[in-house]
Amino acid sequence: MYAPFDGVISLDDITRYRDRVRADADFSPEMHSLADLGDVTVFEPPSTDMPSIVPDHPFGPDPLHAAVARADIVFGMLRMYDFRVHGGTCLAEWV
């Protein structure tokens, strides 16, 4: 599954994306994913929101996930998310 993002990402954007994914008739929690955050300029949710973001993860435990990020803050938030969801092993395999 390919998910492009750009500009400013808010907590509402993340929630809407996950709702769209789950509503997609072709979606399976076993799908691999690629999040393209290369054009994201601002990541609004603070790190303290990470515990509320993680439990709503729509994918199963086995698929591979990759992400593209140019901004350090976006990459840092992706790493924090990875540590909370996968124990820090998923993105580390792709770096």
C-alpha distances in whole Angstrom, upper triangle without the diagonal:
4,7,10,13,17,20,21,19,21,20,20,17,15,17,16,12,12,14,12,9,12,14,11,13,10,8,10,10,10,7,6,5,6,8,11,14,16,18,18,22,23,21,24,23,26,25,27,24,22,24,23,19,18,20,17,14,12,11,13,15,14,11,10,9,10,11,14,17,20,22,24,23,20,19,22,20,17,20,21,18,17,21,21,18,18,22,21,20,16,16,20,19,17,20
4,7,10,13,17,18,16,19,19,19,16,14,16,15,11,13,15,13,11,14,15,13,15,13,12,13,14,14,10,9,6,5,6,7,11,13,14,15,19,20,19,22,22,24,24,27,24,22,24,23,19,19,21,18,15,14,13,16,18,17,13,12,10,10,10,11,14,17,19,21,21,17,17,20,19,16,19,21,18,18,21,22,19,20,23,21,21,17,16,20,19,16,19
4,7,10,14,15,13,15,16,15,12,11,13,12,9,10,13,11,10,13,15,13,16,14,13,15,15,16,12,11,8,6,5,6,8,11,12,12,16,17,16,18,18,21,21,24,21,19,22,21,17,17,19,16,14,13,13,17,19,18,15,14,11,10,9,10,12,15,17,19,19,15,16,18,16,14,17,19,16,17,20,20,18,19,22,21,21,17,16,20,20,17,19
4,7,11,12,11,14,16,16,12,12,15,13,10,13,15,13,13,17,18,16,19,18,16,18,18,19,16,14,11,8,6,5,6,8,9,9,13,14,14,17,18,21,21,24,21,20,23,22,18,19,22,19,17,16,17,20,22,22,18,17,14,12,10,9,11,13,15,18,17,14,15,18,16,14,18,20,17,18,22,22,21,22,24,22,23,19,17,21,21,18,19
4,7,8,8,11,13,13,9,10,13,12,10,13,15,14,14,18,19,18,21,20,19,21,20,22,19,17,13,11,8,6,5,8,7,6,10,11,11,13,15,18,19,21,19,18,21,20,17,18,21,18,17,17,18,22,23,24,20,19,15,14,11,10,10,12,13,16,15,11,13,16,14,13,17,18,16,18,21,21,20,22,24,22,23,20,18,21,22,20,20
4,6,7,11,14,14,11,12,15,14,13,16,18,17,18,21,22,21,25,24,22,25,24,25,22,21,17,14,11,8,6,7,5,4,7,9,10,12,15,18,19,22,20,20,23,22,19,21,24,21,20,21,22,25,26,27,24,22,18,16,13,11,10,11,11,15,14,11,14,17,15,15,18,20,18,20,23,24,23,25,27,25,26,23,20,23,25,22,22
4,7,10,13,14,11,13,16,16,15,18,20,19,20,23,24,24,28,27,25,28,27,28,26,24,20,17,14,12,9,9,6,5,5,6,9,11,14,16,19,21,19,20,23,22,19,22,25,23,22,23,24,28,29,30,27,25,21,19,16,14,12,12,11,14,13,11,15,17,15,16,20,20,20,22,24,25,25,27,28,26,28,25,22,25,27,24,24
4,6,10,11,9,11,14,14,14,17,19,18,20,22,23,24,28,27,25,27,26,28,26,24,21,18,15,13,10,12,9,6,6,5,6,7,10,13,16,18,16,17,20,19,17,19,22,20,20,22,23,27,28,29,27,25,22,20,16,15,13,14,12,14,12,11,14,16,14,15,18,19,18,20,23,23,23,25,27,25,27,25,22,25,27,25,24
4,7,8,6,7,11,11,11,13,15,16,17,19,21,21,25,25,22,24,23,25,23,22,18,16,13,12,9,12,10,7,8,6,5,6,8,11,13,15,13,14,17,16,13,16,18,17,16,18,20,23,25,26,24,23,19,18,15,14,13,14,12,14,12,10,13,14,12,13,16,16,15,18,20,19,20,22,24,22,24,22,20,23,25,23,23
4,5,5,7,9,10,11,13,14,15,17,19,20,21,25,26,23,25,23,26,24,23,20,19,15,15,13,16,14,11,11,9,7,5,6,10,12,14,11,12,15,13,11,15,17,15,16,18,20,23,25,27,25,24,21,20,17,18,16,17,15,17,14,12,15,16,13,14,17,16,15,18,20,19,19,22,24,23,25,23,22,25,27,25,25
4,5,5,6,9,10,11,12,14,16,17,18,20,24,24,22,23,21,24,23,22,19,19,16,17,15,18,17,14,15,12,9,7,6,9,11,12,8,10,12,10,8,12,14,12,13,15,18,21,22,25,23,23,20,20,18,19,18,20,18,18,15,13,16,16,13,14,17,15,13,17,19,17,17,20,22,22,24,22,21,24,26,25,26
4,5,5,6,9,10,10,12,14,15,16,18,22,23,21,22,21,24,23,23,20,20,17,18,16,19,18,15,16,14,12,10,9,13,15,15,12,13,15,12,11,14,15,13,14,15,19,22,24,26,24,24,21,22,20,21,20,22,20,21,18,16,19,19,16,17,20,19,17,20,22,20,20,23,25,25,27,25,24,27,29,27,28
4,5,5,6,9,10,11,12,14,15,17,20,21,19,21,20,22,21,20,17,17,13,14,13,16,15,12,14,12,10,10,10,14,16,17,13,14,16,14,11,14,16,13,14,15,17,21,23,25,22,22,19,19,17,17,17,19,18,20,17,14,17,18,15,15,19,18,16,19,21,20,19,22,24,24,25,23,22,25,27,25,26
4,6,5,6,9,10,11,12,14,16,19,19,17,18,17,19,18,18,15,15,12,13,12,16,15,13,15,13,11,11,10,13,14,15,12,11,14,11,8,11,12,10,10,11,14,17,19,21,19,19,16,16,15,16,16,18,18,19,16,13,16,16,13,13,16,15,13,15,18,16,15,18,21,20,22,19,19,22,24,22,23
4,5,5,6,9,10,11,12,14,18,19,16,18,16,19,19,19,16,17,15,17,16,19,19,17,19,17,14,13,12,15,16,16,12,13,14,11,8,11,12,8,10,11,14,17,19,22,20,21,18,19,18,20,19,22,21,22,19,17,19,20,16,16,19,18,15,17,20,17,16,20,22,22,24,22,21,25,26,25,26
4,5,5,6,9,10,10,12,16,17,15,17,17,20,19,19,17,17,15,16,16,19,18,16,19,17,15,15,14,18,19,20,16,16,18,15,12,14,15,11,12,12,15,19,21,23,21,22,19,20,18,20,20,23,22,24,21,18,21,22,18,18,21,21,18,20,23,21,19,22,25,25,26,24,23,27,28,26,28
4,5,5,6,9,10,11,14,15,12,15,14,17,15,16,13,13,11,13,13,17,16,15,18,17,15,15,15,18,19,20,16,16,18,15,12,14,15,11,11,10,13,16,19,20,18,18,16,16,15,17,17,20,20,22,20,17,19,20,17,16,19,19,16,18,21,19,17,20,23,23,24,21,20,24,25,23,25
4,5,5,6,9,10,13,14,11,12,11,15,14,14,12,14,12,15,15,19,19,18,20,19,17,17,15,18,19,19,16,15,16,13,10,11,12,8,8,7,10,13,16,18,16,17,15,16,16,18,19,22,22,23,21,18,19,20,17,16,19,18,15,16,19,17,15,18,21,21,22,19,20,23,24,23,25
4,5,5,6,9,12,13,11,13,13,16,16,17,15,17,16,18,18,22,22,20,23,22,19,19,18,21,22,22,18,18,18,15,13,14,14,10,10,9,12,15,19,21,19,20,18,20,19,22,22,26,25,27,24,21,23,24,21,19,23,22,18,20,23,20,18,21,24,25,26,23,23,27,28,26,28
4,6,5,6,10,11,10,12,13,16,15,16,14,15,14,16,17,21,21,19,22,22,20,20,19,23,24,24,21,20,21,18,16,17,17,13,13,10,13,16,20,21,19,20,18,19,19,21,22,25,25,27,25,22,23,25,22,20,23,23,20,21,24,23,20,23,26,26,26,23,24,27,28,26,28
4,5,5,9,9,6,9,9,12,11,12,11,13,13,15,17,20,21,20,23,22,20,21,20,23,23,24,21,19,20,18,15,15,15,12,10,8,10,13,16,17,15,16,15,16,17,19,21,24,25,26,25,21,22,24,21,19,22,22,18,19,22,21,18,20,23,23,24,20,21,25,24,23,26
4,6,8,9,7,8,9,12,12,14,14,16,16,19,20,24,24,23,26,25,23,23,22,24,24,25,21,20,20,18,15,15,14,11,10,7,9,12,16,17,16,18,17,19,19,22,24,27,28,29,27,24,25,26,23,21,23,23,19,20,23,21,18,20,24,24,25,22,23,26,26,25,28
4,6,9,8,10,12,15,14,17,16,18,18,20,22,25,25,24,27,27,25,25,24,27,27,28,24,23,23,21,18,19,18,14,14,11,13,16,19,21,19,21,20,22,22,24,26,29,30,31,29,26,27,29,26,24,27,26,23,24,27,25,22,24,28,28,28,25,26,30,30,28,31
4,5,5,9,11,14,12,15,14,16,17,19,21,24,24,24,27,27,25,26,25,28,29,29,26,25,25,23,20,20,20,16,15,12,13,16,19,20,17,19,18,20,21,23,25,28,29,31,30,26,27,29,26,24,27,27,23,24,27,25,22,24,28,28,28,24,25,29,28,27,30
4,6,8,12,14,13,16,16,19,20,22,24,27,28,28,31,31,29,30,29,32,32,33,29,28,28,26,23,23,22,18,17,14,14,16,20,20,18,20,20,22,23,26,28,31,33,34,33,29,30,32,29,27,29,30,26,26,29,28,24,26,30,30,29,26,27,31,30,29,32
4,7,10,11,10,13,13,16,18,20,23,25,26,26,30,30,28,30,29,32,32,33,29,27,28,26,23,23,22,19,17,13,13,15,18,18,16,18,18,20,21,24,26,30,31,33,32,28,28,31,28,25,28,29,25,25,28,27,23,24,28,28,27,24,25,28,27,26,29
4,7,8,7,10,11,14,15,18,21,24,25,24,28,28,26,27,26,28,28,29,26,24,24,23,20,19,18,15,13,10,9,11,15,15,13,15,15,17,19,21,24,27,29,30,29,25,26,27,25,22,24,25,21,21,24,23,20,21,24,25,24,21,22,25,24,23,26
4,5,6,9,11,14,16,19,22,25,26,26,30,29,27,28,27,29,28,29,26,24,24,22,20,18,17,15,13,9,8,9,12,12,10,13,14,17,19,22,25,28,30,31,29,26,26,27,25,22,24,24,21,20,23,22,18,19,22,23,22,19,21,24,23,22,26
4,6,8,10,14,15,19,21,24,26,25,28,28,25,26,24,26,25,26,23,21,20,19,17,15,14,12,9,6,4,5,8,9,8,11,12,15,17,21,23,27,28,28,27,24,23,25,22,19,21,21,18,17,19,18,14,15,19,20,19,16,18,21,20,20,23
4,7,9,13,16,19,22,24,27,26,30,29,27,28,27,28,27,28,25,23,23,22,19,17,17,15,12,10,6,6,8,7,5,9,11,14,17,20,23,27,28,29,28,25,24,25,23,20,21,22,19,17,20,19,15,15,19,19,18,15,17,20,18,19,22
4,6,10,13,16,19,21,24,23,27,27,25,27,26,28,26,28,25,23,23,23,19,18,18,16,13,10,7,8,10,9,6,8,9,12,14,18,21,24,26,27,26,23,22,24,22,19,20,22,18,17,20,20,16,16,20,20,18,15,16,19,18,17,20
4,7,10,13,16,19,21,21,25,25,23,25,24,26,25,27,24,21,22,22,19,17,18,17,13,11,8,9,10,9,5,5,6,8,11,14,18,21,23,24,24,20,19,21,20,16,18,19,16,15,18,18,15,14,18,17,15,12,13,16,14,13,17
4,6,10,13,15,17,17,21,22,20,22,21,23,22,25,22,19,21,21,17,16,17,16,12,11,9,11,12,11,8,7,5,6,8,11,14,18,20,21,21,17,16,19,17,14,16,17,14,13,17,17,14,14,18,17,15,12,12,15,14,13,16
4,6,9,11,14,15,18,19,18,21,20,22,22,24,22,19,22,22,18,17,19,17,14,14,12,15,15,14,11,9,6,5,5,8,11,15,17,18,18,15,14,17,16,12,15,17,14,14,17,18,16,16,19,17,16,12,11,15,14,12,14
4,6,9,11,11,15,15,14,17,17,19,19,21,19,17,20,19,15,15,18,16,13,13,13,16,17,17,13,11,8,6,5,6,9,12,14,15,15,11,11,14,13,10,13,15,13,13,17,17,15,16,19,17,17,13,12,15,16,13,14
4,6,8,9,12,14,13,17,17,20,20,23,21,19,22,22,18,18,21,19,17,17,17,20,20,20,17,14,11,9,6,5,7,10,12,14,14,11,11,15,14,11,15,17,15,15,19,20,19,19,22,19,19,16,14,17,17,14,15
4,6,5,9,10,10,13,15,17,17,20,18,17,20,20,17,18,21,19,17,18,18,21,22,22,19,17,13,11,7,5,5,7,9,11,11,8,9,12,11,10,13,15,14,15,18,19,18,19,21,19,20,17,14,17,18,15,15
4,6,8,11,12,15,17,19,19,23,21,20,24,24,20,21,24,23,21,22,21,24,25,25,22,19,15,12,9,5,4,5,7,11,12,9,10,13,13,12,15,17,17,17,20,22,21,22,24,21,21,19,15,18,19,16,15
4,6,9,11,14,17,19,20,23,22,21,25,24,21,22,26,24,22,23,23,27,27,27,24,22,18,15,12,9,8,7,8,12,12,10,12,15,15,14,17,19,19,20,23,24,24,25,26,24,25,22,19,21,23,19,19
4,6,7,11,13,15,17,20,18,18,21,21,18,20,23,21,20,21,22,25,26,27,24,22,18,16,12,10,8,8,7,11,10,8,10,13,12,12,16,17,16,18,21,22,22,23,25,22,24,21,18,21,23,20,19
4,7,10,13,15,16,19,19,19,22,22,20,22,25,24,23,24,25,29,29,30,27,25,21,19,15,13,10,9,7,10,9,8,12,13,13,14,17,18,18,20,23,23,24,25,26,24,26,24,21,23,25,22,21
4,6,9,11,13,16,15,16,20,19,17,19,23,22,21,23,24,28,28,30,27,25,21,20,16,15,11,11,8,10,8,8,11,12,11,13,16,16,16,19,21,21,22,24,25,23,25,23,21,23,25,23,22
4,6,8,10,13,12,12,16,15,13,16,19,18,18,20,21,25,25,27,25,23,19,18,14,14,11,12,9,10,7,6,10,10,8,10,13,13,13,16,18,18,19,21,22,20,22,21,18,21,23,22,21
4,6,9,11,10,12,15,14,13,16,19,18,18,21,23,26,26,28,27,25,22,21,18,18,15,16,13,13,10,10,13,13,10,13,16,15,14,18,19,18,20,23,23,22,25,23,21,24,26,25,24
4,7,8,6,8,11,10,9,12,15,15,16,19,21,23,24,26,25,24,21,20,18,18,16,17,15,15,11,10,13,12,9,12,14,12,12,16,17,15,17,20,21,20,23,21,20,22,25,24,24
4,5,6,7,11,11,11,13,16,17,17,21,22,25,25,27,26,25,22,22,19,20,17,18,15,14,10,11,13,11,9,12,14,11,12,15,16,15,17,20,20,19,22,22,20,22,25,24,24
4,5,5,8,10,10,11,15,16,16,20,21,23,22,25,24,23,20,20,18,19,17,18,15,14,10,11,12,9,7,10,11,8,9,13,12,11,14,17,16,16,19,19,18,19,23,22,21
4,5,7,8,10,11,14,15,17,20,22,24,23,26,26,25,23,23,21,22,20,22,19,17,14,15,16,13,11,14,14,11,11,15,14,12,15,18,17,18,21,21,20,22,25,25,25
4,6,5,6,9,11,12,14,17,19,21,21,24,24,24,21,21,20,21,19,21,19,18,14,14,16,14,10,13,14,11,10,14,14,12,14,17,18,18,21,20,20,22,25,25,25
4,5,5,6,9,11,11,15,16,18,18,21,21,20,18,18,17,19,18,20,18,17,14,13,14,12,8,10,11,8,7,10,10,8,10,13,14,14,17,17,16,19,21,21,21
4,6,6,7,10,11,15,16,18,17,21,21,21,19,20,20,22,21,24,22,20,17,16,17,15,12,13,13,10,9,12,11,8,10,13,14,15,18,18,18,20,23,23,24
4,6,6,8,10,13,16,18,18,21,21,22,20,21,20,23,22,24,23,22,18,17,19,17,13,14,16,13,11,14,14,11,12,15,16,18,20,20,20,23,25,25,26
4,6,6,7,11,13,15,16,19,19,19,16,18,17,19,18,21,20,19,16,15,16,15,11,12,13,11,8,11,13,10,10,14,15,16,18,17,17,20,22,22,23
4,5,6,9,11,12,13,16,16,16,14,16,16,19,19,22,21,20,18,16,16,15,12,11,12,10,7,9,10,7,6,10,12,13,15,14,15,18,20,20,21
4,6,9,11,12,12,16,16,18,16,19,19,22,22,26,25,24,21,19,20,19,15,15,16,14,11,12,13,9,8,12,14,16,17,17,18,21,22,23,24
4,6,9,11,13,16,16,17,16,18,18,21,21,25,24,24,21,19,20,19,16,15,17,15,12,14,15,12,10,14,16,18,19,17,19,22,23,23,25
4,6,8,10,13,12,13,12,14,15,18,19,23,23,22,20,18,18,18,15,13,15,14,10,11,13,11,8,11,14,15,16,14,15,19,19,20,22
4,7,10,12,11,13,12,15,16,19,21,24,24,25,23,20,20,21,18,16,18,17,13,14,16,14,11,14,17,18,18,16,17,21,21,20,23
4,7,8,7,10,9,13,14,18,20,24,25,25,23,20,20,21,18,15,17,17,13,13,15,14,10,12,15,16,16,13,15,18,18,18,21
4,6,7,10,11,14,17,20,23,26,27,27,26,23,22,23,20,17,18,18,15,14,15,14,10,11,14,16,15,13,16,18,18,18,21
4,6,9,10,14,17,20,22,26,27,26,25,22,21,21,19,17,17,17,14,12,13,12,9,8,11,13,12,10,14,16,15,16,19
4,7,9,13,16,20,22,26,27,27,26,24,22,23,21,18,18,19,16,13,15,15,11,10,13,14,12,10,13,15,14,15,18
4,7,10,13,17,20,23,25,25,25,22,20,21,20,16,17,18,15,13,16,16,12,11,15,15,12,10,12,15,13,13,17
4,7,10,14,17,20,22,22,22,19,17,19,18,14,15,17,14,12,14,15,12,11,14,13,11,7,9,12,10,10,13
4,7,11,13,17,19,19,19,15,14,16,15,11,12,14,12,10,13,14,11,10,14,12,11,7,7,11,10,9,12
4,7,10,14,16,16,17,13,11,14,14,10,11,14,12,10,14,15,13,13,15,13,12,8,7,10,9,7,9
4,6,10,12,13,13,10,9,12,11,8,10,13,12,11,14,16,14,14,16,14,14,10,8,11,12,9,10
4,7,10,11,12,9,8,12,12,10,12,15,14,13,17,19,18,18,19,16,16,13,10,13,14,10,10
4,6,8,9,6,6,9,10,9,11,14,14,14,17,18,18,19,20,17,17,15,12,14,16,13,12
4,6,9,7,7,11,12,11,13,16,16,17,19,21,22,22,23,19,20,18,15,16,18,15,13
4,5,5,6,9,10,11,13,14,16,17,19,20,21,22,22,19,21,19,16,17,20,17,15
4,5,5,6,9,10,10,12,14,15,16,18,20,20,20,17,19,18,15,16,18,17,14
4,5,5,6,9,10,11,12,14,15,17,18,19,19,17,19,18,15,17,20,18,16
4,5,5,6,9,10,10,12,14,15,16,18,18,16,18,16,13,15,18,16,15
4,5,5,6,9,10,10,12,14,15,16,16,13,15,13,10,12,15,13,11
4,5,5,6,9,10,11,13,14,15,15,12,14,14,11,12,16,15,13
4,5,5,6,9,10,11,12,14,14,12,15,14,12,14,17,16,15
4,5,5,6,9,10,10,11,12,10,12,10,8,11,13,12,12
4,5,5,6,9,10,10,10,7,10,9,7,8,12,12,11
4,5,5,6,9,10,9,8,11,11,10,12,15,15,14
4,5,5,6,8,9,8,11,10,10,12,15,15,15
4,5,5,5,7,5,7,6,6,9,11,12,12
4,6,5,4,4,7,8,9,10,12,14,14
4,6,6,7,10,11,12,13,16,17,17
4,6,8,9,9,11,13,14,16,17
4,5,6,6,9,10,11,13,15
4,6,8,10,10,12,14,15
4,6,7,7,9,11,12
4,6,5,6,9,10
4,5,6,7,9
4,5,5,6
4,5,5
4,6
4
